[in-house]
Amino acid sequence: MEKLEWHVIPILPTADAEIKKIKVAGKTICLVRSQGKWQAVGNRCPHAGADLSQGWCEGNNIVCPFHRHKFDLQTGKGDVGQGNFIPTYPLKEEDGQLYVAIRKPWWKTLFSG
């Protein structure tokens, strides 16, 4: 069973379709508020390694600033024909805070249960 660790998100976007790059638990992710919903995805485009926080949103997609590859914010799946994807991260709101889940490294699971 996959173990997740929940972490408070320190910075929230203030406007719809705004993208913020944040560091959480050693990972750099993009936090996006698109169409009234929070999403968290990986920060690097798998095609050429571009910083997705420098891209923009189109509907429910984040668009790479280099080659305009599009990725679904909910699933991470690239557009038809791209054959690639970006990681997505679960989010939850609790007590006025937003949390992101990061997969616990397998070696931590061995030593801490």
C-alpha positions as MATLAB code, in Angstrom:
seq = 'MEKLEWHVIPILPTADAEIKKIKVAGKTICLVRSQGKWQAVGNRCPHAGADLSQGWCEGNNIVCPFHRHKFDLQTGKGDVGQGNFIPTYPLKEEDGQLYVAIRKPWWKTLFSG';
ca = [
       0.000    0.000    0.000;
       1.285    3.431   -0.945;
       2.160    5.686    1.996;
       1.517    9.413    1.690;
       2.754   12.249    3.866;
       0.597   15.382    4.068;
       2.331   18.783    4.075;
       0.962   22.296    4.566;
       1.291   24.426    1.446;
       3.066   27.648    2.410;
       1.978   29.917   -0.472;
      -1.356   30.013   -2.241;
      -2.131   31.543   -5.629;
      -4.419   34.529   -5.305;
      -6.113   34.478   -8.714;
      -7.755   31.843  -10.872;
      -5.369   30.289  -13.428;
      -2.329   31.546  -11.530;
       0.597   29.133  -11.229;
       2.949   29.181   -8.230;
       6.145   27.158   -7.932;
       6.595   25.855   -4.395;
       8.970   23.479   -2.605;
       7.424   20.852   -0.373;
       9.192   17.859    1.179;
      12.148   18.216   -1.173;
       9.960   18.381   -4.292;
       9.318   21.372   -6.520;
       5.712   21.429   -7.657;
       3.294   23.773   -9.392;
       0.238   24.809   -7.432;
      -2.562   25.998   -9.674;
      -6.041   27.337   -9.077;
      -7.900   26.634  -12.303;
     -11.636   26.868  -12.903;
     -12.188   27.372   -9.166;
     -10.342   24.199   -8.141;
      -6.894   23.658   -6.608;
      -4.466   21.354   -8.441;
      -0.866   20.342   -7.753;
       1.389   18.943  -10.489;
       5.066   18.382  -11.200;
       7.147   21.401  -12.160;
       9.169   19.963  -15.059;
       7.928   19.226  -18.561;
       9.012   15.675  -19.472;
       9.580   16.696  -23.105;
      12.461   19.178  -22.644;
      12.634   19.868  -18.907;
      11.007   23.313  -19.041;
       9.814   24.987  -15.842;
       6.023   24.623  -16.029;
       5.515   27.429  -13.502;
       6.561   29.763  -16.338;
       3.710   28.406  -18.499;
       0.008   29.210  -18.407;
      -3.396   27.577  -18.069;
      -5.832   26.797  -20.856;
      -9.024   25.340  -19.448;
      -8.010   22.414  -17.250;
      -4.520   22.191  -18.789;
      -1.132   23.583  -17.880;
       0.838   24.595  -20.979;
       4.618   24.280  -21.256;
       6.290   27.616  -22.092;
       8.893   26.011  -24.419;
       7.045   23.805  -26.901;
       3.435   24.337  -25.785;
       2.886   20.767  -24.648;
      -0.361   20.570  -22.672;
      -1.013   18.475  -19.580;
      -4.317   17.808  -17.845;
      -4.147   19.292  -14.346;
      -6.230   16.504  -12.831;
      -4.624   13.433  -14.425;
      -1.237   14.754  -15.586;
      -1.804   13.134  -18.978;
      -0.372   14.925  -22.007;
      -2.459   15.840  -25.046;
      -3.168   13.181  -27.676;
       0.010   12.425  -29.622;
       2.405   13.663  -26.927;
       2.756   10.289  -25.215;
       3.918   11.838  -21.937;
       2.620   12.933  -18.554;
       3.510   14.902  -15.430;
       3.012   13.782  -11.833;
      -0.062   14.940   -9.949;
      -0.391   15.312   -6.185;
      -3.509   14.910   -4.016;
      -4.712   18.002   -2.175;
      -7.054   18.557    0.740;
      -8.369   21.571    2.616;
      -8.611   21.306    6.381;
      -9.013   23.961    9.092;
      -8.420   26.773    6.600;
      -5.145   25.256    5.355;
      -4.350   23.543    2.076;
      -2.304   20.323    2.221;
      -0.494   18.358   -0.469;
       0.318   14.642   -0.268;
       3.804   13.515   -1.231;
       4.574    9.818   -1.630;
       6.725    8.624    1.253;
      10.084    7.292   -0.010;
      10.211    3.492    0.112;
      13.289    3.516    2.367;
      11.465    5.656    4.952;
       8.644    3.108    4.940;
      11.141    0.345    5.762;
      12.541    2.152    8.783;
       9.455    3.870   10.190;
       6.639    1.512    9.288;
];
